C-alpha cells in the first residue's frame, strides 16, 4: 500500500511496509510516540500534497503506538461527508468499539470499548433525541460534549497513554474541527498524543496556529520523494528511460507513481512536459487514469464501486447490495472483485477505497440520476435500521424534492437537533426542510417550529436582523406556535436596542389566555429583562416575582435563576441592598445547581446575576459564574449571548483591579457585538472600557473612546446613564471642566446610578471653582448612598473628601478620604482605593504631615501596581517627586522618621512574620482578605521591606518597629 490503508468515513491508517525515503520523518515519529509513553503531551502534524504519503506515515505512527501499548483511536474525513456533525470522531470511536467490543475486556464501561460506546452515545445523542421527538432533552450541548470527550480520552490515556489520529482533517465537518480545537487548547492528560494529517494548502487555522506557537509540535511537511526513493516504488522490470519519465510525470508523488504504472509512454511524456507535481492539472489527469481502473471491472463490480462511493462509511456488503440493487451473493462477489483489483479493502465489515481520489472517480462516474436514487436507497436503509439522524439527513438532503413531507421532517428534526452542537449545519438543514415541506394548512404549526429554529440558528450565528425578520413570520400565528418566537424575538430586540418593540410584543403574548406555564415563565423573565434595561424596577419586580413563582412550580432552575438575578438588580435600582443580597444568593444557588443543558438555553441571563454580584462586592462569585456562562456560550455557539457576558466580565475585572484583563474582555465584547451587528451592546462594551483605559493607558485614548460612546450611546436608559457618567469621569480626569467638554448628565434615574451621578456633578462643580455646589452634591451623594453598597459609600465619601478639600476643610477631607478608602477596600475596588489614598496624600501634603503623606502615597502606589494602573502610577510618581523636593526621607531602619504602624498593622505584621498567608491572617483576625492585603502593603511601605522574609527579619529585632506616639 503506497498511501495508507482502507477506511470508513475517511482513511484509517493501517500497518504496512515501512515508507520509503522518509527516514528522518520516521525518527521524529518514534520520538513523539516515546514522549507520549514517558507521560508527555504533543501534536504531530503531517502535511503535504494529495498522495504524498501522509496517511502512510500516520499508519506507521499507529503501528508504533500500538507496539508501545497505547490506546489508539483513528478517524478520517472525506469531502463527501463534510456535513455530518462530528463525523471524524464518530468514525474513530466506532472503530475502537468494533476493535474491543462494548466491554473492552474490563469492567462494564471502563475498558476501551465501553469508553468508546460512551463517547458515541455523547456524540450521537442529538440524532437519537431528534428521532425520539425529545429534542430539548437530548440536544447536544457543545460545552458538555467537548468536556465529556476530553474526559473519556483522559481516562483512556490513564496508565497506558492514548493516541488520537485524524486523517484528512481538511475535509472535517465544523463540529469536528471545533472539538479538535478544544482538545488542542486543553489536552486531555499526560500521555496523550494527537496526530493530524491534512493538505498543506488547507491546514485549519487552529492547527496552523498551534504549529507556529508551540515548540513541542512535531511538524512533518512532506516533500516529493527523490529519484532514488521513487525508484524503489517502480516495477523491477521498468527500464531507465521509462523510470525517468515516470518520475518526471509524477513529480515524486507516491500515489501518482502507482496510478501511472499502466500509463503508456505518450501519456507520461505529455504529463512530464507540463508542470511535474502541479496538483490541479495532474489530479484531473489522474482521475482519468483512475477511472480506467474502474473500467476493468465487470458491470456488477462497477456498480458495487459506485454504491460504495455513495455509501461512504456505511459501505458494508449488505448496504452495497441494497444500493447497487444486487443480490447478496452477487454483491459479495463484487466486493471481492474490488479488493482483488486493489481498489480498496474491507476493514471489518466495511469496504473503503485505498485513496479519496479513487472514491472521487467512482462517485463522479456513477451518473447523476443513479446517484440521487442511490442516496434515497441509503436513506431508506437508515430509516429501517434506526441509523444516525445526522447520516440520514446527509443522504436525505441529496434526494429530497419539494412536497416530500417525510424528507422535510427528517431534515427539520436533524436541523433542530443540531442547533446547539452545529448551528451552521442546523441553518442549512432547516432552510432545506422549509423548501421541501408541503404548503398545507395542517403543517403550519410544524413550519412555524422550523422557522423558530431557523431564527435561533441565524441569531446564534450573528445575523440578528435576519433572525428578527424570520421571527416576524411566526409571531402572528396561533398561540401554541408563536410564544417561543416572541420570547426569542425579545432577545434580538434587546440586542438591537428596540426595547419598546420587545415590551409590546411580550406584553401582548403574555396576556393571551391558555399559555403553558413554562412558556409563560420565559415571557415573564424576558419582560423583566426589558424592564431592567428601561430602569423600571417596579415593573421588574412585578414580572420577576411572578416568574419566580412559576419556575418554582415547573422546576426550571435556569429561568428561576434569571428571575432571582433580575430581582436583585431591581432591588439595587431601588436601593434595597439587603433584599438584593438575598435574591443574588438565591440566584447563585440556582445557577450552581442547574445542569449545563438547562442553563445554556438562557445563558445570556447569567449576566444580570454577575452584574448584581459585582455591585454587592461578591467579585469572586461573579467571576466564577461569568466564566461558566462564557464557556457555555462559546461551546454552544450562542454568539448573541457573548456581548452581555463579556461586558459583565469586563466590569467585574475592572472592579477587581485587573485592568489589562478588563480591557481585553471589553475589546472581545466589542468584537462580539460587531460580529452580531448589535449597536446596543457595542456602545455598552465601549462604555465599560472607558475607565480601565483611562487608568491604564491615559487620557488621550480614553477621551477618544469617550467620544465614540457619547456619539452613539446605548438605547437603554439604564446603560445610557452609566455610560454618560463614565464619559464625564474620563473628560474630567483629562481636564475638561467646561460645559463643552463634559456632557450634561441625565436626570435621576435609579438609586444604583444616582450616587455616581451626584459624585461626578460634585467633582465637576469643584473643578469649576463652585465649592458650594460641590459640597451640596457631595452631601446628596452621601445621603443617597446611606444603607447602600460599599462601592456606592466609597464613591460618595470620595466625592465629599474632594469637595471638603476644595473648601479647605482638610481635617474633614482626610476623614472622608479614609472612609472612602475603607469602603473601597471592603468591596475589593483596588483602583478606587488607590485613588482615595492618593487624595489622602494630597490632604496630608497640604497639612504638612509628610510621614502620613508618604504612607498614603505608598498605599496608592501599591494599589496601582497591583491593578496595572500605569497612567495613574505615572502621575503618582510625579507627585512623589514633588514631595521629595520638600524634605529628605529618613533612611530605612531608623524609627525616628518611619511612619508608625497602627495597632491592627502590628497584629497583621506579627502573624505574617510567623509565616501565615494572607488568607490565614484574614481568618485569624476575622478580616476580609483584601483588607489584609491592604495592611500588608502598608506595612511593607512603612518598614521599607520588599518581602515577607525581610519583614520577619525586621520583626526579629523588635526595637526599631515604629509605634504610634513612639
Secondary structure, 3 states (H helix, E strand, C coil): CCCCCCCCCCCCCCCCCCCCCCHHHHHHHHHHHHHHHCCCCEEEEEEECCCCCHHHHHHHHHHHHHHCCCEEEEEECCCCCCCCCCHHHHHHHHHHHHHHCCCCCCCCCCCHHHHHHHHHHHHHHHHHHHHHCCHHHHCCCHHHHHHHHHHHHHHHHCCCCEEEEEECHHHCCHHHHHHHHHHHHCCCCCCEEEEEEEEHHHCCHHHHHHHHHCCCCEEEECCCCCHHHHHCCCCCCCCHHHHHHHHHHHCCCHHHHHHCCCCCHHHHHHHHCCCCCCHHHHHHHHHHHHHHHHHCCCHHHHHHHHHHHHHHHHCEHHHHHHHHCCCHHHHHHHHHHHHHCCCEEEECCEEEECCHHHHHHHHHCCCHHHHHHHHHHHHHHHHHCCCCHHHHHHHHCCCCCCCCHHHHHHHHHHHHHCCCCCHHHHHHHHHHHHHHCCCCHHHHHHHHHHHHHHHHHHHHCCCHHHHHHHHCCCCCCCHHHHHHHHHHHHHHHHHHCCHHHHHHHHHHHHCCCCCCHHHHHHHHHHHHHHHHHCCCHHHHHHHHHHHHHHHHHHCCHHHHHHHHHHHHHHHHHHCCHHHHHHHHHHHHHHHHHCCHHHHHHHHHHHHHHHHHHHHCCCHHHHHHHHHHHHHHHHHHCCHHHHHHHHHHHHHHHHHCCCHHHHHHHHHHHHHHHHHHCCHHHHHHHHHHHHHHHHHHHCHHHHHHHHHHHHHCCCCCHHHHHHHHHHHHHHHHHCCCCCCCCCCCCCCCCCHHHHHHHHHHHHHHHHHCCCHHHHHHHHHHHHHHHCCCCHHHHHHHHHHHHHHHHHCCCHHHHHHHHHHHHHHHHHHCCHHHHHHHHHHHHHHHHHHCCHHHHHHHHHHHHHHHHHHCCHHHHHHHHHHHHHHHCCCCCCCCCCCCCCCCECHHHHHHHHHHHCCCCHHHHHHHHCCCHHHHHHHHHHHHHHHCCCCHHHHHHHHHHCCCCCECCC
